[in-house]
Amino acid sequence: MIGTLVNTLAAVVGGLLGTLLKKGIPERLADLVKKGLALCVLYIGIKGSFAGTNTLVTILSMVLGAIIGGLLDLDDKLEALGAWVQSRFAKKGSGSKLAEGFVTASLLFCVGSMAVVGSLQSGLTGNHETIFTKSMLDFVSAIILASSLGLGVCLSGAFVLVYQGAIVLLARWAAPILSDYVVAEMSCAGSLLIVALGLNMLGITKLKVSNLLPAMFLPLILCLFMK
């Protein structure tokens, strides 16, 4: 769990630094850096999407994942969780962007191949290299996001801890079926979600990425029947 703990700390500390620097970062500069970060997110997503070898698994994962996520309405539920966090922790008359910061940072830090594959590596082999690399990216991202969205970014650290920690524990339990083939297909599906998130960050689309979250885990089942 050391990789997950480091990632959580990176999100929290980065969020705190970004909040402290809020008045010291010009809005134009912060927006420009966020756009540059969005391009990096797109690069990571496009690069990771080539990890898969079975296109049909990816297509079925995305289609079935969209159906499941849409029926469960995960996007609205995550928004509701952010709103609850705001009502629970925000002071009256302040923190209007708390929920937005929490939801945006949680999605950025947890949706995609680096979170899934890195956590799987930590759980299966004890190799934390991917998670440590992701932690550096999340640290920079948290500073930029918190400079405009405030302390809600820090609260996303709790989501990182629960989400990635759960994957680490799942990896240890499900090790017998998590072959390189399965991990590659999970990475491919997750990377497509990173692409979608990057497009949202650039303002090109307004995709409900969280409704597609089930697509990342469906390869666990589909790869058993499609080799």
PLY file of the C-alpha trace (Angstrom):
ply
format ascii 1.0
element vertex 227
property float x
property float y
property float z
element edge 226
property int vertex1
property int vertex2
end_header
0.00 0.00 0.00
3.03 2.31 0.13
2.46 3.47 -3.45
-1.15 4.40 -2.73
-0.15 6.26 0.43
2.47 8.27 -1.48
-0.09 9.11 -4.18
-2.61 10.22 -1.55
-0.01 12.45 0.10
0.93 13.95 -3.27
-2.69 14.90 -3.95
-3.21 16.44 -0.51
0.10 18.36 -0.34
-0.23 19.55 -3.93
-3.77 20.71 -3.21
-2.64 22.63 -0.14
0.20 24.32 -2.03
-2.14 25.25 -4.87
-4.62 26.76 -2.40
-1.88 28.81 -0.74
-0.64 30.03 -4.13
-4.15 30.86 -5.31
-3.66 34.61 -5.22
-0.12 34.34 -6.57
-0.97 32.60 -9.84
-2.50 34.84 -12.54
-5.69 33.39 -13.97
-4.37 33.49 -17.52
-1.22 31.62 -16.52
-3.16 29.02 -14.53
-5.51 28.48 -17.47
-2.59 28.11 -19.87
-0.87 25.57 -17.61
-4.14 23.63 -17.24
-4.45 23.48 -21.02
-0.88 22.23 -21.24
-1.67 19.63 -18.60
-4.74 18.59 -20.60
-2.50 17.95 -23.61
-0.27 15.77 -21.41
-3.35 13.86 -20.25
-4.31 13.31 -23.90
-0.80 12.07 -24.65
-0.89 9.60 -21.75
-4.31 8.38 -22.85
-3.42 7.95 -26.51
-0.14 6.22 -25.66
-1.81 3.84 -23.21
-4.61 2.98 -25.60
-2.14 1.01 -27.72
-1.50 -1.40 -24.86
-4.43 -3.64 -25.83
-4.18 -6.38 -28.42
-7.83 -7.40 -28.78
-9.92 -4.62 -30.32
-13.15 -6.52 -29.78
-12.55 -6.68 -26.02
-12.06 -2.91 -25.97
-15.22 -2.25 -28.01
-17.37 -4.54 -25.88
-15.89 -3.10 -22.69
-16.74 0.45 -23.74
-20.25 -0.40 -24.98
-21.22 -2.56 -22.01
-19.47 -0.18 -19.62
-21.46 2.75 -20.99
-24.71 0.80 -20.60
-23.93 -0.24 -17.02
-22.64 3.20 -16.02
-25.58 4.91 -17.66
-28.13 2.69 -15.95
-26.42 3.21 -12.59
-26.02 6.93 -13.41
-22.57 7.00 -11.84
-21.93 10.57 -12.99
-24.87 11.96 -11.03
-23.95 9.87 -8.00
-20.39 11.19 -8.02
-21.70 14.74 -8.42
-24.06 14.12 -5.49
-21.13 12.88 -3.40
-19.24 16.06 -4.22
-22.27 18.16 -3.28
-22.52 16.26 0.02
-18.86 16.97 0.70
-19.48 20.65 0.03
-22.50 20.82 2.35
-20.61 18.87 5.01
-17.30 20.70 5.01
-17.73 24.07 3.29
-18.34 27.10 5.46
-21.40 29.18 4.72
-20.65 31.78 2.07
-17.36 30.14 1.03
-16.06 27.12 -0.82
-18.51 27.40 -3.72
-16.10 25.40 -5.87
-15.41 22.72 -3.29
-17.58 20.07 -4.95
-16.21 20.89 -8.40
-12.64 20.61 -7.11
-13.35 17.29 -5.41
-15.07 15.72 -8.44
-12.61 17.07 -11.03
-9.52 16.03 -9.07
-10.96 12.63 -8.14
-11.66 11.83 -11.78
-8.29 13.12 -12.94
-6.36 11.17 -10.30
-8.34 7.92 -10.46
-9.66 7.44 -14.00
-7.21 5.80 -16.33
-4.55 3.22 -16.90
-1.92 4.66 -14.58
-4.19 4.36 -11.56
-5.37 0.86 -12.47
-2.14 -0.62 -13.79
0.00 1.04 -11.14
-2.23 -0.26 -8.36
-2.27 -3.72 -9.92
1.52 -3.73 -10.09
1.74 -2.68 -6.46
-0.62 -5.44 -5.39
0.75 -8.20 -7.61
4.51 -7.60 -7.61
5.23 -4.90 -5.05
6.56 -2.68 -7.86
5.50 0.92 -7.12
7.30 2.61 -10.02
4.17 3.42 -12.01
2.33 4.76 -8.95
5.33 6.92 -7.99
5.40 8.37 -11.51
1.66 9.00 -11.33
2.14 10.66 -7.93
4.49 13.23 -9.46
1.94 14.01 -12.16
-0.88 14.23 -9.61
1.21 16.52 -7.41
1.66 19.04 -10.22
-1.96 18.63 -11.31
-3.20 19.22 -7.75
-1.26 22.49 -7.48
-2.74 23.80 -10.73
-6.27 22.61 -10.00
-6.29 23.89 -6.41
-5.09 27.30 -7.54
-8.50 27.78 -9.16
-10.77 25.23 -7.44
-9.51 25.39 -3.86
-9.51 22.85 -1.03
-11.84 20.41 -2.74
-8.74 19.10 -4.52
-7.23 18.10 -1.17
-10.34 16.10 -0.27
-9.85 14.01 -3.41
-6.92 12.41 -1.59
-9.44 10.35 0.37
-10.94 9.07 -2.88
-7.46 8.19 -4.17
-6.75 6.24 -0.98
-10.01 4.25 -1.12
-10.08 3.69 -4.90
-6.45 2.70 -5.47
-6.23 0.89 -2.16
-9.21 -1.24 -3.17
-7.53 -2.14 -6.48
-4.34 -3.14 -4.66
-6.31 -5.45 -2.36
-8.33 -6.79 -5.30
-5.11 -7.54 -7.19
-3.80 -9.66 -4.33
-7.08 -11.57 -4.16
-7.56 -12.01 -7.92
-3.92 -12.62 -8.86
-4.58 -15.98 -10.59
-6.73 -14.41 -13.34
-4.85 -11.13 -13.80
-2.54 -12.18 -16.62
-0.51 -9.73 -18.73
-3.26 -10.03 -21.35
-5.97 -8.93 -18.91
-3.91 -6.04 -17.56
-3.16 -4.82 -21.10
-6.84 -4.78 -22.02
-7.75 -2.98 -18.78
-5.03 -0.45 -19.53
-6.39 0.11 -23.05
-9.95 0.73 -21.85
-8.78 3.00 -19.04
-6.58 4.98 -21.41
-9.56 5.75 -23.64
-11.21 7.31 -20.61
-8.07 9.41 -20.08
-8.46 10.69 -23.65
-12.07 11.63 -22.90
-11.00 13.40 -19.71
-8.33 15.35 -21.60
-10.89 16.47 -24.19
-13.15 17.66 -21.36
-10.28 19.57 -19.76
-9.67 21.37 -23.06
-13.36 22.28 -23.27
-13.81 20.37 -26.52
-16.36 17.92 -25.10
-18.55 17.51 -22.03
-18.48 13.73 -21.77
-19.76 12.09 -18.59
-16.57 10.11 -18.11
-17.60 8.62 -14.78
-20.49 6.82 -16.51
-17.87 4.90 -18.47
-15.92 3.72 -15.42
-17.23 0.12 -15.57
-15.48 -0.27 -18.93
-12.11 -0.43 -17.15
-13.06 -3.56 -15.23
-15.06 -5.50 -17.81
-11.90 -6.96 -19.43
-11.55 -9.01 -16.23
-14.59 -10.98 -17.44
-14.39 -10.64 -21.21
-10.79 -11.82 -21.42
-11.84 -15.14 -19.93
-13.86 -15.86 -23.07
-11.98 -13.90 -25.73
-8.32 -14.76 -26.22
0 1
1 2
2 3
3 4
4 5
5 6
6 7
7 8
8 9
9 10
10 11
11 12
12 13
13 14
14 15
15 16
16 17
17 18
18 19
19 20
20 21
21 22
22 23
23 24
24 25
25 26
26 27
27 28
28 29
29 30
30 31
31 32
32 33
33 34
34 35
35 36
36 37
37 38
38 39
39 40
40 41
41 42
42 43
43 44
44 45
45 46
46 47
47 48
48 49
49 50
50 51
51 52
52 53
53 54
54 55
55 56
56 57
57 58
58 59
59 60
60 61
61 62
62 63
63 64
64 65
65 66
66 67
67 68
68 69
69 70
70 71
71 72
72 73
73 74
74 75
75 76
76 77
77 78
78 79
79 80
80 81
81 82
82 83
83 84
84 85
85 86
86 87
87 88
88 89
89 90
90 91
91 92
92 93
93 94
94 95
95 96
96 97
97 98
98 99
99 100
100 101
101 102
102 103
103 104
104 105
105 106
106 107
107 108
108 109
109 110
110 111
111 112
112 113
113 114
114 115
115 116
116 117
117 118
118 119
119 120
120 121
121 122
122 123
123 124
124 125
125 126
126 127
127 128
128 129
129 130
130 131
131 132
132 133
133 134
134 135
135 136
136 137
137 138
138 139
139 140
140 141
141 142
142 143
143 144
144 145
145 146
146 147
147 148
148 149
149 150
150 151
151 152
152 153
153 154
154 155
155 156
156 157
157 158
158 159
159 160
160 161
161 162
162 163
163 164
164 165
165 166
166 167
167 168
168 169
169 170
170 171
171 172
172 173
173 174
174 175
175 176
176 177
177 178
178 179
179 180
180 181
181 182
182 183
183 184
184 185
185 186
186 187
187 188
188 189
189 190
190 191
191 192
192 193
193 194
194 195
195 196
196 197
197 198
198 199
199 200
200 201
201 202
202 203
203 204
204 205
205 206
206 207
207 208
208 209
209 210
210 211
211 212
212 213
213 214
214 215
215 216
216 217
217 218
218 219
219 220
220 221
221 222
222 223
223 224
224 225
225 226
